[in-house]
């Protein structure tokens, strides 16, 4: 969340930022509650001083009437303090709730816009392949090659679940190993994270764990949820801690299952593997000082570009516009790979990387001790190394052959153990 005083001192800028992000939040209410809290704290301190002075007076030599007067005054002060503390506790709750609705400020260079169509292309790598035959989409390819079974996934688990089969099992594991090897090369500490996190951790990261707008599966009566990304578990790893500045940045890579309730509307944009309720992902997460975060954000993007360049997939990078940014993100880049089967050939998002500045750290209470001896909030960053389903989608569609087979990208062949997936009737 944003600092309360920052909201008060920059109220008009905060309100304009909310408008640019196309979000609903009441910055005026935050300022009103912040001022009310300040007044109550001052009142509480005044009453505590009166109590101390009253107690000091009670130690003096007094006649009975004066002593009785001070006793009554002391009781009244005690009652007043209790009343103020009760009111202050409620104001603190209301202030925290209102402030959590305020999104992070956006980077000055981030484009202003409402829809993802207003994202700004900043880089293009590779050229979309020109097919001399009619290319198939990944669902048709996977069904013909016996790699995916959505029908039985629906029968057993519900819509947007699937069985991964045969060579696709090895392809998924190869993609995971490929991404982990690149992260290890870049000095990341690697994890396999839990698939469950406490609701307060999700709230700290910026996910809404309950309600109609929630995108996560909550576990009834447990106060926990299935994670939608390892960003949640890696971000919660140091919650409530003070980190050693000398060890920053901390660069973590986490492999996890990801569970998401909302799998998109029916149609081409969410077809097949593009939006599903469960998938595997390798996530990058970084804790840094404020001075390091901008450079590290570029580094995460470069790693994502390295991963997809190494897979030989055409892609472009877009600077995400204000209205398409999630609340915690100060700036976000999306890497979109070319998908021949998407609407006759379009770019589709495969990774993103966000600099969340100190927005998540304030909510999770993660600090570091600076050189001046003061505890300050770290900056947090996240980025997708590989979201396996979407990477597999792009590989199947871009590497398909006229005979129905799919060539494996050379970088994955040593990890897969084969260089092509052949139609089953040709084996």
N, C-alpha and C positions, 0 to 999 in steps of 0.2 A: 504494500500500500504506500501511498504518498505520506510524507511527514505532515502532521496537522498544521504546523506553523507555515510550511510551504504553501499549503492550500489557502490559508488565510492571507498570506502576503502576496500571493499570485492568483487571486480568485478569478479575475477575468480571463487570464491565460488558461487556467484549469477548466473553466466553463467552455471556452472556445475549443479546447482539446477534446472535451466530452462530445461536443457538437461534431467536430471533425471525425471522430471515431464512430459516429452514428450510434451512440450508446445513451442509455437513460441513467443518470445519476444526479444527485442533488448536492452540489458543492456548497450552496448557501446553507443547507441544513448542517453540514459538517462544521462550517464556521460558527454557526449559531450554537451548536453543542460544544464546540471547543471553547468559545467565550464563556458559556455557562459553566463548563468544567473548571476553567481558570478562576471564575468568581467563587465557585464552591470551594476550591482548594484554598483560596485566600481566606474565605470565611472559616474554613476548618482550622487553618493555622492561627487565626485570631482567637478562636475559641480555645484552642489548645494553650495559647499564651495566657488567656484569662484563667484557665484551669490551673496552670502552673503558679500564677500569681496568687490565686485563691489558696492553693495548698501551702504556699510560702507564708501567707498571712495567718493561716491556721496554726503555724508553729510558734507564733508570737504569743505573749501573755495577753489574754483577752478576758473581758467580763462575759458573763453568760449570754447576755443579749446579743453582743457582737459575734460571739461564737455561733450562736443559733442562726444569725443572719448569714454568716459565711457558709454554714452547712447547707442552708436552703439555696444559696447562690450556687454552691458547688453542684447540688443536685440538678439545678436548672441548666447549668453549663453542660453537665454530663448528658442530659436529655437532648440539648441542642446539638451536641457533637454527634450523638447517635443518629439524630434526624438528618444532619448534613451528610454523614457517612453513607446512610441508606440512599439518599438522593444522588450523591456522587457516584455510588456504585452503579445505579441505573443509568446515569448519564454516560459513564464510561462504556457500558454495554451498547447503548444507543449510538455513541460516537464511533465506536469500533465498527459497528454494523454499517453505518452510513459511509464511513471512510473506505471500507472494503469494496464499496460499489464504484469508487472513483478509479478510472483506469490510469495506468502509467502515462506520463507525458511521452510525446513522440519525438524522435530524432528530427532536427531541423531539415534534414535532406530527404526525409520520407515523403513520398508523394501524397497529396491530399485527394481523397476520393472515397466513394461509398461502396463500390463493388470491385470484385477481383479483376474485372475487365479494365479497371483503371490502374492496375499495377504497372510499374514501369520496367520494361526490359532493360537490363544493364549489361548483359553478356550473352553471347550465343556460341556454342561449341558443337562442332560437327554439322553435317548436312543430312537432313532426312533422306532415307533411302528411296530411290525410284524403283519400284517393282515392275518387272516385265510380265507379271501375272497379277490376278486379283488377290490381294492379301486378305487373310482371315483375321478375325479378332482372336484374342487369347482364349476366350471361352470355347469357341469352336475348335481351335487347335488343341486345347487341353483335353477336350472330350474325345476328339478323334485319336489322340495319342495316349488316352487312358491315364491322364495325369491328375485330373480333378473330378470329384463327384459331388456336385451341389445338390442333386436330388436326394441322395441318401443323407447328406448333411442336414437338409431341411427335415427329412423324416425323423431323424434321431434328435436333432438339437433345435431346429427351427430355421426360418429363412436367414440367409446370409451367413450360414455356417457351411463348412465343406470338408471333405476328406481330400488330403493330398496323397498322391499315390505314385508308386514306381519311380521313374527317374526324377520326378519333381521333388521327391523326398531328399534325394542326394543334391539336387540343385539348391534347395533351400538351405541345407547344411553347408554347402559350399559358399553360398552368399554370406552366411553368418561368419564363417571362418575367414573369408576374404576380407570382410569389414573389420573383424577383430584384429587381424594381422596388420592392417593399415593403422589402426588406432595404437596398437602396441609399438609400431615403428615411430609414431609421433609422441611416445612417452605417456600414453594414457594408462592409468591404473584400471584394470578390468574387473567387472563384477557380473555375476548372475544374481539379479535382485529378486526379492519376494514379489509374489503376484497380488498381495493384499497390503493395503496401507490404511492407517487410521484416518478418520474423516478430517481431523484437524490438520493433517499433513496435506491432504488434497486441497483444503481451503487455503492453506498457506501457499501452495503452488499456484492456485488460481482456478481450480476446478470446483464446480458446484456439486457436492456429493448427493444432494437430494432435490426432489421437486420435478416438475414436468419438464424443465429446461435442462435437467442434468443429463450428461452424456456418459455417465459411468454406472456400473452395476453396484448398488449398495447391498451389503449383507445384513439381512434383517436381524435386529436386536443385538448386533455385535459392535456397532459404531465403526465399522470398517467397510472398505470397498475394494473391488477388483481394480487393479491399476489400468489406466488407459495408455500409459507410457512409463518407461523407466525414469523419465524426468521427475515423476512423483517420488519414487523411492530413492533416487540419487539426490534429489533436492532435500528430502527429509533426513538424509543420512547425518547431516551435521546440525539439525535443528536444535536450537537452545544452546549452542556451543560458541565459544570464543576461539577463533582459529589463530594459529601462529602466522604472522605476516610473512616471516621468512620462508614459509612453505608455500605461499601463494605464487602463482595460481595452482589450484588442485584440479587436475584434469582427469575426469572419470568417464569410463565407458561401461554401459550396462546393457546386458542382454535380458530381455523379458518377453513374456507373453503380454499382449495388449488386448484389453476388452473394452468395447465401446457399444453402448446401447443403440445409438443413432447410426444407422448404416446408409443413410442417404435415400433419396426418393428413387423410385423405379426409373429406369432409363439409361441412356448411354453413359452419362457421367458417373454412375455408380455401379456399372455392370461388372459382374464377375468379381475379380480380386480387388477392384479399385476401392470399394467400400464394403467391409465385412465386419462382423461382430468380434472376431478374434483373429489376431495375426501376431507374428514374431517381429521384433525390431531390436536393432542395436542403436542405443541412444548415447549421445555425448552430453556431458554436463560439466560445467566449469564454475569454480568459485574463484573470484579474483578481487583485487583492489579496484577502486573506481578508475584509477589511472591506467590499468591494464585492459579494461573490458573492451574498449573499442577495437584495439589491435587483435585481441583474442576472437572477437566476433568475425573479423576478416579471416582469421586462421581456420575457424570452424567451417566457414564457407569454402575455403580453399581445399579442406579435407574432403568435403562433400563433392566438390568438383573433381578431385583426384579419383575418388571412388568410381564415379560414373564415367569419367574419361577412360579409366582403366577397363571398364566394361564395354567400351566402344559404342556407347549409346549417345545419340544426338540429344542435346538439351539446351535450354536457355535458363538464365537466372533473372528473377524479377524482384524488384524492390517493392515490398508489399505496401499498398496504400493504407491510409489511416483507418478507413472504414472496414478493412479486411484484417486488421490487427487484433489479436487477442488482448484482453485487458492488461496482462503483465508485460507485454512486449514494448520496448522502447523503439526497437527497429527489428524487422524480420526480412530475411531473404528466402524466397522459395526457389528451389531447383525443380524445373519441370522437364521431364523427358518426353521425347517424341514417341507417340503411341499411334501406329498406323491404323489400328482398329477402332480408334476413338473418333466417332463422327467423320469417318473417311480420312482421318489423319489430323491429329492435334497434339499440342503439348498438354501433359497432365502432371500434377504435382507428385513428386517422389520423395523429396526431402524439404525441410525448412530449417533455418537456424535463427534464433532470437537472442538479442541482448535484453535482459529484463532489469538491468541496473540493480538498484537496491530494493525493488518492489517486492519480490518474493522474500528477500532476506529480512525485511521488516516484519512480515507476517509470520515468518518462521523463527525470528529472533536469532539470526546468525551474524556474528560480528567478528572483527579482528582487532587486536590491539595495535594502534598506529604508533609511529615514532614519537609522537607527543604524549604518549601514555594513555590516550583516550581510546575507548572502545567505539568503533565505527562499523556500520553495516557493510558487509561484502557486496559485491555485484555477482549476479548469477547469469549464466548463459547456457543455452541448450541447443542441440542440433541433432538431426537424424543422420546417423551413419548409413544405415540401410533399413528400410521398411520392406521386409522380404516379399510380401505379396505384390506390391507395386513394382519392385525391381524385377520380379519374375515375369509379371505382365509385360513389361517393356522388352525383356529379353525374348520372350516367346514371339511377340509381334514383330520385332525388328530383325530377328535372326531366323525367321521362318523361310523355308524353301518351297519351290513349286511342287515338289513331290509330297508335301505335307510334313516333312521332317523339320527339325529345328536344330541349328548348329549351336554349340555351346561356346560362349565367348572364351577366347584363348586363356585369359587370366583365371578362368574357373576350371579348365580342363584338368589340371593336376589335382584339384580338390574334389571334383566330381568322379573322376576315374573313367570318363568317356567324353567324346568330343561331339556327339550328335545323338539326338533323340529321334529314333526312326518310327514310322507308323508300325503298329503291332502286326499288321497283316503282311509286312515285308520282312519280318524277322524269321 
